[in-house]
């Protein structure tokens, strides 16, 4: 896996390659139902790590939720402010300290994800081209537009739903 902090441009390229030519709004609209299906079929594997150092299904779900929480704010900062600073976050620290593996409630997590995703998709739909071109200054990756950020999260969805599938197969 590419290190998002140590290799920020490679990480961007990898997420964008996951998305390819697909419509990022369509990909994002499909993520919630796909997550529900994967989590519903997890059974005993929900909290089991497939290998040492790998995230369990519930931890991957927690990470996807964290990304949606963070991006809900990033989108709004970018659209509303002039080149706002965009703070990075330590994904492993969040997953660990928010105790998804031991305390995460998948139904609660999916409900919050769905509400945020609906709101973020609505923001995208009502945004004008000039809104989508606005940029924030990401602490690790430099300038990122609303458009780029929105495409990156769609690639992120695809990357981590595949990770969920692999965790379930292990």
Secondary structure, DSSP 8 states (H G I E B T S, - for coil): ---TTTTHHHHHHHHHHHHTTS-HHHHHHHHHHHHHHHHHT-GGGGG--SSTT---HHHHHHHHHHHHHHHHHHHHHHHHSSS-EE----HHHHHHHTTHHHH--HHHHHHHHHHHHHHHHHHHHH--HHHHH-EEEETTTEEEEHHHHHHHHHHHHHHHHHHHHHHHH-
